[in-house]
Amino acid sequence: MRVAGPSATTLINGRERELRLPPGLEGGPPAAGDLVEVSEDGGGVAAILPRASELRRGGARGDRVIAANADLMIAVEAIVDPEIRPRFLDRYLAAAELGGMDAAIVLTKADLEHDPVPIAAIQSRYEGIGYPVLKGVSSDPVLARRVLDVIDGRIAVLAGHSGVGKSTLTTTLTGIERATSAVSRKARSGRHTTTDPRLIPLPGAAGAIIDTAGVRTFHLPETEPERLAQGFREIAEVAHRCRFRGCRHNGEDGCAAPAAVSPERLDSYRRLLSGS
């Protein structure tokens, strides 16, 4: 599904159809990847079916579902230009965990000059807690084949910072051109290229991609501390070893997290806990 204003492009029996979206739609507003019930007259959406997963983003105007029913969230970040931001990755990974999806990481622009030592440390950090990390160039078919192996016939939502080559990667994966643009030289941050999330079937009917708009910031929805810890899988894994039940993993005596969680990831969690 692709949503644009008062209508949505839907796939029905293998063919795209434009359906109207009535105001006040129950379960709405819809998102890319939603399954819907068609109205009796065949021209509109009657209901949004329950979602198996959600990629949800918080904001001043409330939460927003970016993508629905994906099996996998692939966080795409550039190694440089713009420079990689691990805390940004941590927010996306937490959103995937809380939203009921598996997660993987793709690091792009590996052909540009960079210091490999910190990148190797970042890669090792995430692989050490079970996230697949792929590194390469968005336009390279070799990277695309590796990404397809990770997707493995599932529905994957691509999400990440603006200007990291996400739309180029989508084109390489699907063969369908998407708008791309250069990185802003003034801010060294990407311009938005994909503006409307949409689901694109992969060639050979082996899964699909939900391509989302690049963002400059990503906020998790407001989340209770107990649930937020579930977004950091290594914290959730050791929480039962904390001395006190209900530990917030924020410096309490007897907390098991500092001994088992990297300082960088623990700092990301605590920043989210404090709302920063």
Kinemage of the C-alpha trace (Angstrom):
@kinemage 1
@onewidth
@group {chain A} dominant
@subgroup {mainchain}
@vectorlist {calphas} color= white
{ca met a 1} P 0.000 0.000 0.000
{ca arg a 2} L 1.069 3.548 -0.766
{ca val a 3} L -0.888 6.333 0.908
{ca ala a 4} L -1.195 9.757 -0.721
{ca gly a 5} L -3.694 12.211 0.731
{ca pro a 6} L -7.304 10.987 0.527
{ca ser a 7} L -6.473 7.834 -1.419
{ca ala a 8} L -4.270 4.765 -1.282
{ca thr a 9} L -2.714 2.648 -4.003
{ca thr a 10} L -3.413 -0.970 -3.138
{ca leu a 11} L -2.458 -4.297 -4.670
{ca ile a 12} L -5.498 -6.481 -5.371
{ca asn a 13} L -5.058 -9.808 -7.164
{ca gly a 14} L -1.671 -8.690 -8.422
{ca arg a 15} L -2.924 -5.384 -9.861
{ca glu a 16} L -2.642 -1.868 -8.464
{ca arg a 17} L -5.866 -0.031 -7.672
{ca glu a 18} L -6.507 3.428 -6.268
{ca leu a 19} L -8.967 3.365 -3.365
{ca arg a 20} L -10.442 6.315 -1.514
{ca leu a 21} L -9.805 6.696 2.205
{ca pro a 22} L -12.890 7.762 4.143
{ca pro a 23} L -12.409 10.228 7.009
{ca gly a 24} L -12.293 8.675 10.453
{ca leu a 25} L -11.270 5.273 9.109
{ca glu a 26} L -11.199 2.755 11.963
{ca gly a 27} L -7.629 1.683 12.695
{ca gly a 28} L -6.323 4.571 10.567
{ca pro a 29} L -4.588 6.387 9.213
{ca pro a 30} L -3.234 3.555 7.053
{ca ala a 31} L 0.450 2.981 6.360
{ca ala a 32} L 2.512 1.286 3.681
{ca gly a 33} L 2.226 -2.462 4.165
{ca asp a 34} L -1.257 -2.404 5.683
{ca leu a 35} L -3.779 -5.065 4.756
{ca val a 36} L -7.230 -3.609 4.193
{ca glu a 37} L -10.827 -4.575 3.686
{ca val a 38} L -12.364 -3.104 0.532
{ca ser a 39} L -15.746 -1.372 0.741
{ca glu a 40} L -18.834 -3.046 -0.725
{ca asp a 41} L -18.843 -0.735 -3.745
{ca gly a 42} L -15.219 -1.681 -4.448
{ca gly a 43} L -14.010 1.904 -4.560
{ca gly a 44} L -12.739 2.541 -1.071
{ca val a 45} L -11.087 1.159 2.039
{ca ala a 46} L -13.617 -0.088 4.588
{ca ala a 47} L -11.216 -1.120 7.358
{ca ile a 48} L -7.575 -1.662 8.198
{ca leu a 49} L -6.884 -5.205 9.319
{ca pro a 50} L -4.925 -5.895 12.535
{ca arg a 51} L -1.182 -5.443 12.116
{ca ala a 52} L 1.427 -8.109 12.805
{ca ser a 53} L 4.125 -5.454 13.250
{ca glu a 54} L 4.658 -1.703 13.127
{ca leu a 55} L 7.530 0.694 12.607
{ca arg a 56} L 6.309 3.593 14.701
{ca arg a 57} L 7.806 7.070 15.052
{ca gly a 58} L 7.098 9.579 17.799
{ca gly a 59} L 6.648 13.291 17.291
{ca ala a 60} L 5.180 16.516 18.626
{ca arg a 61} L 1.892 15.750 16.865
{ca gly a 62} L 1.723 12.238 18.215
{ca asp a 63} L 2.882 8.824 17.075
{ca arg a 64} L 2.894 7.848 13.422
{ca val a 65} L 3.060 4.381 11.898
{ca ile a 66} L 5.606 4.525 9.072
{ca ala a 67} L 5.239 0.932 7.902
{ca ala a 68} L 3.079 -2.034 8.824
{ca asn a 69} L 3.350 -5.818 8.639
{ca ala a 70} L 7.069 -5.902 7.846
{ca asp a 71} L 9.025 -8.919 9.045
{ca leu a 72} L 12.362 -7.126 9.044
{ca met a 73} L 13.599 -3.565 9.539
{ca ile a 74} L 16.856 -2.721 7.747
{ca ala a 75} L 18.519 0.360 9.197
{ca val a 76} L 20.585 1.997 6.445
{ca glu a 77} L 23.413 4.312 7.496
{ca ala a 78} L 26.328 5.764 5.572
{ca ile a 79} L 29.848 5.253 6.880
{ca val a 80} L 30.643 8.862 5.884
{ca asp a 81} L 28.900 11.737 4.083
{ca pro a 82} L 26.882 11.955 6.320
{ca glu a 83} L 28.946 10.426 9.098
{ca ile a 84} L 27.546 7.358 10.828
{ca arg a 85} L 25.516 8.017 13.977
{ca pro a 86} L 25.306 4.934 16.209
{ca arg a 87} L 22.702 6.491 18.528
{ca phe a 88} L 20.508 7.015 15.481
{ca leu a 89} L 20.918 3.324 14.669
{ca asp a 90} L 20.047 2.410 18.254
{ca arg a 91} L 16.743 4.258 18.012
{ca tyr a 92} L 15.770 2.419 14.857
{ca leu a 93} L 16.807 -0.924 16.305
{ca ala a 94} L 14.768 -0.252 19.437
{ca ala a 95} L 11.771 0.708 17.278
{ca ala a 96} L 12.109 -2.586 15.406
{ca glu a 97} L 12.335 -4.627 18.606
{ca leu a 98} L 9.336 -2.860 20.133
{ca gly a 99} L 7.405 -3.073 16.875
{ca gly a 100} L 7.732 -6.837 16.504
{ca met a 101} L 10.323 -7.021 13.721
{ca asp a 102} L 13.714 -8.586 13.206
{ca ala a 103} L 16.442 -6.078 12.373
{ca ala a 104} L 19.605 -5.766 10.318
{ca ile a 105} L 22.026 -2.953 9.455
{ca val a 106} L 23.419 -1.881 6.087
{ca leu a 107} L 26.391 0.506 6.052
{ca thr a 108} L 26.732 2.291 2.717
{ca lys a 109} L 29.376 4.455 0.984
{ca ala a 110} L 32.135 1.992 1.861
{ca asp a 111} L 33.977 3.190 -1.260
{ca leu a 112} L 34.535 6.656 0.208
{ca glu a 113} L 37.651 7.441 2.210
{ca his a 114} L 37.195 6.654 5.905
{ca asp a 115} L 38.994 5.351 8.971
{ca pro a 116} L 38.210 1.608 9.057
{ca val a 117} L 39.057 1.145 12.747
{ca pro a 118} L 35.985 2.836 14.342
{ca ile a 119} L 33.739 1.356 11.642
{ca ala a 120} L 35.027 -2.138 12.442
{ca ala a 121} L 34.360 -1.487 16.138
{ca ile a 122} L 30.776 -0.402 15.384
{ca gln a 123} L 30.232 -3.430 13.166
{ca ser a 124} L 31.587 -5.757 15.856
{ca arg a 125} L 29.376 -4.137 18.513
{ca tyr a 126} L 26.156 -4.825 16.651
{ca glu a 127} L 27.126 -8.221 15.318
{ca gly a 128} L 28.034 -9.182 18.881
{ca ile a 129} L 24.415 -8.738 19.959
{ca gly a 130} L 23.020 -10.609 16.971
{ca tyr a 131} L 22.286 -7.988 14.312
{ca pro a 132} L 23.512 -8.789 10.788
{ca val a 133} L 25.717 -5.933 9.535
{ca leu a 134} L 26.401 -5.563 5.806
{ca lys a 135} L 28.824 -3.035 4.351
{ca gly a 136} L 29.170 -1.875 0.764
{ca val a 137} L 27.943 0.520 -1.927
{ca ser a 138} L 24.216 1.049 -2.544
{ca ser a 139} L 24.523 0.704 -6.325
{ca asp a 140} L 26.620 -2.470 -6.156
{ca pro a 141} L 24.738 -5.660 -7.148
{ca val a 142} L 27.028 -7.614 -4.799
{ca leu a 143} L 25.670 -5.718 -1.782
{ca ala a 144} L 22.134 -6.087 -3.145
{ca arg a 145} L 22.508 -9.871 -3.330
{ca arg a 146} L 23.724 -9.970 0.264
{ca val a 147} L 20.779 -7.840 1.380
{ca leu a 148} L 18.384 -10.135 -0.492
{ca asp a 149} L 19.908 -13.098 1.342
{ca val a 150} L 19.114 -11.389 4.659
{ca ile a 151} L 15.576 -10.530 3.526
{ca asp a 152} L 15.089 -14.159 2.482
{ca gly a 153} L 11.680 -13.728 0.885
{ca arg a 154} L 10.246 -11.578 3.668
{ca ile a 155} L 8.838 -8.044 3.731
{ca ala a 156} L 11.573 -5.610 4.755
{ca val a 157} L 11.244 -1.933 5.570
{ca leu a 158} L 14.275 0.203 4.721
{ca ala a 159} L 14.705 3.127 7.092
{ca gly a 160} L 17.414 5.587 7.957
{ca his a 161} L 19.030 8.977 7.758
{ca ser a 162} L 18.603 11.229 4.739
{ca gly a 163} L 21.265 10.990 2.052
{ca val a 164} L 22.661 7.574 2.943
{ca gly a 165} L 21.828 5.930 -0.398
{ca lys a 166} L 18.642 4.198 0.707
{ca ser a 167} L 16.708 5.032 -2.466
{ca thr a 168} L 19.644 3.912 -4.600
{ca leu a 169} L 19.721 0.638 -2.684
{ca thr a 170} L 15.975 0.226 -3.260
{ca thr a 171} L 16.532 0.703 -6.999
{ca thr a 172} L 19.347 -1.843 -7.008
{ca leu a 173} L 17.191 -4.346 -5.132
{ca thr a 174} L 13.990 -3.898 -7.130
{ca gly a 175} L 15.031 -2.502 -10.505
{ca ile a 176} L 12.524 0.315 -10.018
{ca glu a 177} L 13.876 3.859 -10.178
{ca arg a 178} L 13.265 6.065 -7.175
{ca ala a 179} L 14.120 9.753 -6.875
{ca thr a 180} L 17.637 10.382 -5.574
{ca ser a 181} L 19.544 13.546 -4.794
{ca ala a 182} L 22.942 14.666 -3.624
{ca val a 183} L 23.948 15.227 -0.027
{ca ser a 184} L 23.624 18.821 1.141
{ca arg a 185} L 27.111 20.349 1.170
{ca lys a 186} L 26.060 23.014 3.645
{ca ala a 187} L 24.960 20.685 6.436
{ca arg a 188} L 26.605 17.450 5.216
{ca ser a 189} L 23.222 15.880 5.744
{ca gly a 190} L 21.037 14.299 3.108
{ca arg a 191} L 18.084 15.842 1.402
{ca his a 192} L 14.819 13.949 1.443
{ca thr a 193} L 14.388 11.957 -1.767
{ca thr a 194} L 11.676 9.389 -1.034
{ca thr a 195} L 8.699 11.279 0.362
{ca asp a 196} L 5.952 8.664 0.454
{ca pro a 197} L 6.602 5.209 1.912
{ca arg a 198} L 5.532 2.496 -0.486
{ca leu a 199} L 5.692 -1.261 -0.762
{ca ile a 200} L 7.595 -2.540 -3.803
{ca pro a 201} L 7.550 -6.284 -4.597
{ca leu a 202} L 10.974 -7.785 -5.183
{ca pro a 203} L 11.673 -9.458 -8.543
{ca gly a 204} L 10.528 -13.054 -8.690
{ca ala a 205} L 7.803 -12.552 -6.054
{ca ala a 206} L 10.380 -13.219 -3.329
{ca gly a 207} L 9.363 -10.746 -0.666
{ca ala a 208} L 9.017 -6.977 -0.853
{ca ile a 209} L 10.636 -3.701 0.181
{ca ile a 210} L 8.892 -0.864 2.003
{ca asp a 211} L 10.962 2.186 1.088
{ca thr a 212} L 10.572 5.054 3.567
{ca ala a 213} L 11.542 8.691 3.539
{ca gly a 214} L 14.972 9.575 4.869
{ca val a 215} L 14.848 11.580 8.084
{ca arg a 216} L 17.192 13.888 9.952
{ca thr a 217} L 15.847 12.895 13.358
{ca phe a 218} L 13.999 9.858 14.646
{ca his a 219} L 12.157 9.794 17.955
{ca leu a 220} L 10.674 6.741 19.589
{ca pro a 221} L 7.082 7.013 20.782
{ca glu a 222} L 6.735 7.685 24.502
{ca thr a 223} L 7.508 4.350 26.127
{ca glu a 224} L 7.399 3.076 29.701
{ca pro a 225} L 10.872 2.283 31.125
{ca glu a 226} L 10.089 -1.416 31.475
{ca arg a 227} L 9.095 -1.609 27.833
{ca leu a 228} L 11.955 0.582 26.611
{ca ala a 229} L 14.425 -1.958 27.998
{ca gln a 230} L 12.827 -4.533 25.696
{ca gly a 231} L 14.027 -2.440 22.774
{ca phe a 232} L 17.634 -3.179 23.740
{ca arg a 233} L 17.909 -6.924 23.422
{ca glu a 234} L 21.095 -7.317 25.456
{ca ile a 235} L 19.578 -5.331 28.361
{ca ala a 236} L 16.393 -7.389 28.206
{ca glu a 237} L 18.495 -10.553 28.238
{ca val a 238} L 20.262 -9.747 31.526
{ca ala a 239} L 17.467 -7.849 33.316
{ca his a 240} L 16.515 -10.918 35.368
{ca arg a 241} L 19.980 -10.815 36.963
{ca cys a 242} L 19.504 -7.330 38.426
{ca arg a 243} L 19.312 -7.282 42.218
{ca phe a 244} L 15.974 -5.502 42.375
{ca arg a 245} L 12.823 -6.138 40.417
{ca gly a 246} L 11.820 -3.192 38.249
{ca cys a 247} L 15.432 -2.008 37.824
{ca arg a 248} L 15.595 0.851 35.305
{ca his a 249} L 19.258 0.096 34.444
{ca asn a 250} L 20.130 3.685 35.165
{ca gly a 251} L 22.876 3.355 37.754
{ca glu a 252} L 20.952 1.430 40.416
{ca asp a 253} L 22.909 -0.662 42.887
{ca gly a 254} L 23.062 -4.283 41.755
{ca cys a 255} L 22.113 -3.605 38.128
{ca ala a 256} L 23.434 -6.301 35.798
{ca ala a 257} L 23.489 -4.161 32.654
{ca pro a 258} L 26.873 -2.360 33.007
{ca ala a 259} L 28.767 -5.630 33.114
{ca ala a 260} L 26.980 -7.086 30.078
{ca val a 261} L 26.155 -4.124 27.807
{ca ser a 262} L 28.575 -1.952 25.830
{ca pro a 263} L 28.991 1.568 27.262
{ca glu a 264} L 27.794 3.054 23.956
{ca arg a 265} L 24.571 1.067 23.881
{ca leu a 266} L 23.906 1.639 27.571
{ca asp a 267} L 24.391 5.378 26.998
{ca ser a 268} L 21.877 5.262 24.113
{ca tyr a 269} L 19.342 3.499 26.316
{ca arg a 270} L 19.813 5.939 29.186
{ca arg a 271} L 19.459 8.943 26.870
{ca leu a 272} L 16.166 7.575 25.634
{ca leu a 273} L 15.131 6.849 29.205
{ca ser a 274} L 15.741 10.487 30.131
{ca gly a 275} L 13.957 11.745 27.027
{ca ser a 276} L 17.039 13.168 25.332
